[in-house]
Amino acid sequence: MFTRARWFVYGSAATLGATVVVVTRARAMRERLDADGVGRVGATLAADAIEYAGRRLQRSAIRATPTVD
């Protein structure tokens, strides 16, 4: 019987600890969320998308080039 109580206490403590970590990170993210941060993230995503598209074009051009025997 005490085994169940012990696991309940362990689970409650773990849940409480995880909640504290999540709330702390959410507050830190909220503080960093400003116009500059949003613009920086948008620019990074756009640059990654352009780089990905460029790599796809290079790979498709390599596959389309006929081999000379």
Secondary structure, 3 states (H helix, E strand, C coil): CHHHHHHHHHHHHHHHHHHHHHHHHHHHHHHHCCHHHHHHHHHHHHHHHHHHHHHHHHHHHHHHCCCCC
